[in-house]
Amino acid sequence: MSTSLSRFGETLGGLFSRKQGEAIAAAEVASLRSDRFRQEREGDWRRLDHIVRRIEAGRIRSLSDDDLAALPALYRMLVSSLSVARETTLDAATLRYLEGLAQRAWFVVHGPELGFRGWFRRFFAGGWSAAVRAIGPDIAIALVVMISGALIGWVLVSNNPDWFYTLMPPEPGDTRVPGASRAALYASLFGQSHQENLSIFAAQLFSHNAGISIMCFALGFAFGVPPILLLVQNTTEVGALLWLYHGQGLTLELIGWLSVHGTTELFALLLAGGAGIHIGRAMAFPGTCAMLDAAAAAGRRAATVMTGVVLMLVVAALLEGFARQLLDATAPRLTVGIGMLIWWLTYFYVYRGRMRAR
């Protein structure tokens, strides 16, 4: 009995030692393969690492022409090595090194050419205005829509004053309603310079206007229909207000009150609507391009315009929250409003910038 047990133990021990030996042998083979793989390519990895470090440190001028010319090829070789490393049993340290180097090299090879400062200079030195001019036909469509919206608002309330409450639901204590006296309407335009919390008011206005503008841009993919509807909806309010104040002989006073911020705010809304229409028109009429390609190209132009629109809305909120309240006469209000309009028109359609080709 003991002899049988002894033989069974020897057999079992031999079996485990054989498996253990095979595992050790496999590990040794994998290690040799990993070492051989690394030794064959380590020189290229080190060279790429050296180039990437120099570029990351802003010392690209210290690199030779040969290094710069070899950068794309070295990056492709690294990606190929990383693919092989993930499919084989290479050690984890080598895999982590390759993944980190591949990520850093990607930003050098395919990342943005300009940093924030370079983008900032290019944006204001002509990039923004060029994008606005590029969507000129769509801005013209948006302008026609906005004028039509104001006329629709005027006609609706002039035929039935009850439409005023639909277009501009009055807040509690608001005196700007049909039938209000001239004195009440006049008081809503002047004598507000003593108001407090103007900064909170400006923030609320910016949030509201930014939301409308972003909706115009974001919904442009629906063939430009939602931006057109949003433009009509917001400009009917202007038409209704003009009708109300015109009835009491305060048209010029209202225009002055609106112009302080309105020339900037309405211009921003015009650009946002034009950006949304531009995307929608590109999808409806892609031309020789595929629909998605046309929409992507239009989206990049429109996104540049929208970046500037947000900045314009910040300016409009400051003008509406502070300047309009602090300027308590029509003449200075008109001066600021017309001056801002001339500024934007000059920047977008006269100033061409000094962008250098890259």
Summary of the structure (lengths in Angstrom):
residues: 358
radius of gyration: 33.7
end to end distance: 89.5
largest distance: 122.1
contacts: 1077
relative contact order: 0.10
helix: 82%
strand: 0%
